């Protein structure tokens, strides 16, 4: 027998019921892209620009990875005092700043004085840590917000919410690896970071401005109503 009734809307139509949902999926793609951009290029950039050994680069990345634990603890404390939307804006800004600071302002640190070389290496180390931590914080905030906004009808089926988020992240990492390869092929090691990071910074700034315009959409309707009821009481 034929099942009659209303036809199930397409996945794309369900996603666009709230413009914040595709925006958060895009943001998830972007942070994975930026994080992969930093991680994939780190060993090459540090050896070429600062004369680090591969073991030093690996130790630096390990320390950056371990710093995620206290950073997430700090984020947990901040979410109890500030709106998640505000934290998303701030972490997007920090990611943009970190990506901009990754760009070297000298061809080779070894060709400068020891103090200049130390300053450039320190700037890169701080910028890389900022990118890694900020993008990981955005991931926590974006996924928390997305879980509240994702249409319930996307909880089942082939193209469900979990698959869409996972594929966005995987695609971001894949494109990030490709961007590092393409930037190195176009400009060589000396111009790898400027070519890869400058467009990413611009995209991050535009994405942050878009997040601000979606302020009212980046919250659950039920949560908004309960908040209004609390104010009336």
Secondary structure as the mmCIF struct_conf table of DSSP 4:
data_model
#
loop_
_struct_conf.conf_type_id
_struct_conf.id
_struct_conf.beg_label_comp_id
_struct_conf.beg_label_asym_id
_struct_conf.beg_label_seq_id
_struct_conf.end_label_comp_id
_struct_conf.end_label_asym_id
_struct_conf.end_label_seq_id
HELX_LH_PP_P HELX_LH_PP_P1 UNK A 2 UNK A 4
BEND BEND1 UNK A 5 UNK A 5
HELX_LH_PP_P HELX_LH_PP_P2 UNK A 6 UNK A 10
HELX_RH_AL_P HELX_RH_AL_P1 UNK A 11 UNK A 15
TURN_TY1_P TURN_TY1_P1 UNK A 16 UNK A 17
BEND BEND2 UNK A 18 UNK A 18
HELX_RH_AL_P HELX_RH_AL_P2 UNK A 19 UNK A 45
HELX_RH_PI_P HELX_RH_PI_P1 UNK A 46 UNK A 50
HELX_RH_AL_P HELX_RH_AL_P3 UNK A 54 UNK A 79
TURN_TY1_P TURN_TY1_P2 UNK A 80 UNK A 81
BEND BEND3 UNK A 82 UNK A 82
HELX_RH_AL_P HELX_RH_AL_P4 UNK A 84 UNK A 102
BEND BEND4 UNK A 103 UNK A 103
BEND BEND5 UNK A 105 UNK A 107
HELX_RH_3T_P HELX_RH_3T_P1 UNK A 109 UNK A 111
BEND BEND6 UNK A 112 UNK A 112
HELX_RH_AL_P HELX_RH_AL_P5 UNK A 114 UNK A 149
BEND BEND7 UNK A 150 UNK A 150
HELX_RH_3T_P HELX_RH_3T_P2 UNK A 152 UNK A 155
BEND BEND8 UNK A 156 UNK A 157
TURN_TY1_P TURN_TY1_P3 UNK A 158 UNK A 159
HELX_RH_AL_P HELX_RH_AL_P6 UNK A 161 UNK A 187
TURN_TY1_P TURN_TY1_P4 UNK A 188 UNK A 188
HELX_RH_3T_P HELX_RH_3T_P3 UNK A 189 UNK A 191
HELX_RH_AL_P HELX_RH_AL_P7 UNK A 192 UNK A 213
TURN_TY1_P TURN_TY1_P5 UNK A 214 UNK A 214
HELX_RH_3T_P HELX_RH_3T_P4 UNK A 215 UNK A 217
BEND BEND9 UNK A 218 UNK A 219
HELX_RH_AL_P HELX_RH_AL_P8 UNK A 221 UNK A 232
#
